[in-house]
Amino acid sequence: MSTTSPFPVPQYLAKLSFDGLREWFSSQPTSVLLSLAQTVCANTYGNKVYLRGLIEFSNHCFCDCLYCGIRHSNHKVERYTLSEEEIIAIVQRGIARGLKTFVLQSGENRQDLPETMSRLLRRLRRFANEDIAFTLSCGVYPREVYREWKKAGANRYLLRFETSDEDLFSHLCPGKSLSRRLQAIEDLKIEGYAVGSGFMVGLPGETLDTRIQNVFLCRELQLEMVGIGPFLPHPDTPLASHHSLPIEETVRMTALLRLLLPWANIPATTAAGSLHPRGREMMLEAGANVLMPNLTPTEKKRHYLLYANKICLDEDGWECLSCLSLRVASIGKSLSFAKGESLLREEKR
């Protein structure tokens, strides 16, 4: 853990080797991990929970990842793509409600996306000033595409590596490689994006060592955002018969992430809330500091099912804002409508 950072890890972890960290982590009760992570989170972000408005604008995907419900080979999916006018209307309504960050998410490898996304971003920037951040989550593309999107108005990019085990990645994501994904993350950083990545907890074939290495990789990449969530099987995928790990495993990994990446923005993910009724609150109690209400039109979001039993499918995203306010208040936190840059980016400035 020698990676330099203006936000060093706590002293009791700073000099641990991989084996030492694994031993320390395994020996800690969950209550202790949560207490330590809560302290670090409070010292960096206070009790603020940043909001990001999520727009799942298309479920067309040309990848065949074994765990994903919208994989190309799942012909039961009703495919859709929101029009530019629909996306613009959602963003305008969000800005009127006070949101400062929007996440535009879709499936991967869409050949039409480089041009259409550039045009959309330019249209959005006609009314969205620099106080509004646009995060893209659209998969791996050539560096020049990322450059054009940045020029058109994108600020941040989310590209999860899912697992640090290269063999496991290749098995789960046929035709893709972990090394190419990591290269894309480096390309994004070079182009000036605030970059986020992350992993799933409990993928079939992973071990505790895999999960610890996932966290090490997040720190090595100096990620500004880290999104993790439990593996949840989808009935129309090759992994349908596999089971999720208990929510506690995701909560413990969230705490470890907060301890080793004190500067990072960490979402309390919908997947955690789908696995356990208090999943998102449990992640916030473990050091997460971001929530992403889903603003996708209700009639479309039910078709963006990466996993089964996804929550909030029949709820209007705008109504969720009030619900989330009550949820975070129940654990002594408060929603923030601020742009919410990571402290690492603020320090670099």
N, C-alpha and C positions, 0 to 999 in steps of 0.2 A: 504493500500500500504506500509506495513512495511517490505516487503522482502528486505533484505540487498543486496547491490550491490555496486561495486566500481564506478558505474556510476549512481548517484542518479537522480531521476526525477527532473524537474525544481521546484523551491521552491513554486511557485504558485499552484502546483498540489500535492506536497508531502504529505500534511496532509488531503487531501480531502477524505471523505468516499465515498462509492459507490454512494449514493444519491447525494452527493456534486459534484462528478465528472460528473455524468449524467446531473445535472443542469448546471454545467459550460460548458460542451461540447455542450449541446443543445442551449446555449445562444450565442455561438461564431459564427460569420460569417465565412464562408469557407475561405475567404481571410486572416482572422486573424490566423486561424489554420495553413494555409499553411506557413505564414510568420514565426510563431513560430517553426514549424517543420523544415523549411529550415535552420533556425539558428542552431538548435540542430544538424541536419545532417552535416552542414558545419563544425561545431566545432568538430565532431567526425571523419567523413570520407572525409572532404573537398569536392571537386567537382568530386571525382572519382566514376565511375560506373563500378563495377566488372562484368566480363563476366563468365558465366557458360555454357558449351556446353551440351545441353540436347539431350539424346539419348533415345527415346521411344522404347525399344528393344522388347517389346511384349505387345499385347493388349488382351491376354488371361486373363480372370478374373473369379473367382469363387464366387464373391460376387454379391449381387443384390440391391445395393444402388439405391434408387428411382430416383435420379437426374443424374445418370451417363450413358453416351451413350454406354460404353463398358460393361455394367452390363451383368451378365451371361445369363439372360433371353432374351437379345436382340439378336435374331437369324438373324437379318439383317446384323450384323457386319461380315466383312471378317477378320477372325483371322489370325495373323501372329506372328512369332518369328524370330528375326534376329539371324543368326548363330554367333558363337564366332568369326569366321574369319571376318565377316562383322563388328562386334562391334570393334574388334581390329584395323581394317583398318580405321574406323572413328576416333578412339582415336589417332592413329599414325598421321593421317592427321591433327587433331586438335593440337597436340603437335607441329607439324611442323609449324603451323600457329601462335603459341605462346600461345595457351590456356593452363591454369594451373589447371582448374577444370572441371570435367565431371560428369553429373548427369545421372545415369542409372535408368530409370523408367519403371515400368510395372504394370499390373494388380495384384490383391492380391490372396493369398491362393493357390499359385502354389506349389503342392507337390514336383515337380521335382526341384524347384529352389534352395533349400539349397546346394545341391551338385554341381549343374551346375554353380551357382554364385561363389562358392568358387574356382572352377577350373578356371573360367574366370578371377577372380581377381588375382590369382597367375600368370596366363599368362600375364596379363597386367603389373604386377609389374616386370616382367623380363626386360621390357624396360622403364617403367615409374618410375623415381626416386621419392624421398620423396617430391620433390618440386611440384609434381603433386597430386592433391586431387581427390579422387573418392567418390562421394555422391550416396547413394542408396535410392531409393524411391519405395519400393516393398511391403509395408504393414506390418501387424502384424505377427511375428514369435516367437517361443520360444527363451528365452534369450540365450540358448546355440548356436542357429543358428547365432544370432548377434555376439556372441563371435568368432565363426569360421570365419565369414566374416571379422571381424576386424583383426584377425590374418592373413587372406589371403590378406589384403591390403586395405580394405575400411576405410575411414576417417570420413565421415559424413553420416547422415541419415535424410531423410525428411518423416514425418508421420503426416499428418494433422488430427486434431481432428474434424474439420468442424463446430462443434457447441458445446458450453459448456452446453447446455440444454440436460440433459441425456434422458429425455422422447422424445424430438424431435430427438435426435440421434438414439434412438432405433426404432422410427417410420421410419426414412429415410433409415436406414441401417439394414434391417431385419437379425436377427441372430447374430448381433454384439452388443457390449456394449461399451459405452464411458469409463467405468472404466477399461476394458481390454486394450483399446487403450492408456489410460494414464499410465497404468502399463508398457506397451511396451516402452513408452517414458522414463520412469524411468530406465528400463532395459538398454536401449541404453546409457543413461548417465552414468550408473554404468560401462558399458563396455568401456567407454572412447570415445565415438563418440561425435562429434559436432552435436547437435541435433536441427532440425528445425521442426516446426509444423505450424498450422495456421487454417484459417476458411474461409467459404464462407460468403459473405455479401448479404443478401436478400433472404435467404432460406424461402420457404413457411412455415409459422408457427412461425417464429422468431419475436422478438420485438426489440426495441432500447435497452431495458434492456439486452436482449440476447447478442447483439453486444458489449455492454460495458463489460459484464461479460466475453465475449470471450477475450477481451484485458486484463482484470484482470488475466485470466487464463494463457495467454501467459507470463505475467510478473511473476506470481507465479512459473511457470515452468522454469524461467530463460533461455528462448530459445535463442539460438545463431542465428537462422534464423527464420523468420516469413513470410510465404507466404499466402497472402489473394487475393481474387478476387471476382468479382460479380457472383452471381448465374445466370447461363444462361441455359434456358430450352433446352432440346434435344427432337426432335419430336418423338423419339421411346422410350420414358420413361413414367412412370406414371405421371410425373410432366410437361408434354408437354404443358398443357394449362396455366401454371402459367407464370407470367411476371417478368422480371428483374427490380430491382430498378434503378433509374438514376445513372450514373457513379459518380455523386457527392458524393453519400453515401460511395462508396468504397474509394474515394479520402479522405474524411473526416476521415474514419477509419484508413487509412494509416498514416495520420498526427498524430492521437492520438497514434498509435503504436510507431511512432518515438519519441514522447514526453515521453512515459512511458517505452520504451525499447531503450534508446539512443544508446546502444552498438550493437544492432541486425543488421544483414544483412537482408534487406527487398527487395525482387524482385518486379519489375514492371512487372506484369504478363501478359501473352498473353491473358487471359480472359478479362482483362481491355481493351486491344487493340482491342478485338473482339466486345466489347460493344460500344466503341467510337473510332473514328479514331485517336484521340490523347490520348487514355486511358493510354498508358504506359508513355508518357511524363507527363501526369497529375499526375500519381503516383510518378514519379521521382521528380516533383515539390513539392510533399507533403512529401518527406523524404525518398522515396525508393532509393536504391543504388546498385541494381543488375539487370542485364538483362540476359535472358537465350535463346540465339539463338538455334533453333531446328535443330540439325544435322541429324535427322532421314532421311533416304533416302526418296525422294519425293514420290515415288510410294507406300511407306508404311505409311507415316505420315497421309495421308488422311483417314486411317482406325483407327487412334487413336483419335477418336472424343468423348471427354467427354461431349461436349456441341455443339450446332449448330453454324454455321457461324464462325468457327475458322479461324483466319487469317493465311496467309503465307503458306497455304497448297501446293500451286503450285510453291513456291519459294525455290530455293536451299539454304540450311542453310549457306553455305559458302558465298554466295552472300549477305545474310542478315547482315553479319558482317560489310560490307561497309555501308549499309543502316542505321544500328544502330549507327554507328559513326556520321553520319550526323544528325540523330535524337537527339542524346544527345548534340551535339554541338549547336543545335538550342535553347537549354535552358541553355547554359552556362556550360555544364558539359563535361567530357571527359571519354572515355572508358579506363579501366585498365585491363591489362592481368595478373595482379598479382594473387597469390593464394587467397588472400582476406579472411584471418581468421577474425572472429568476434573480436571486441575489448575486449569482455569478456574473450575469450580464451587467447588472448595476455596478458591480465592482470593476469590471473591465472598462466601463465608461469613465 
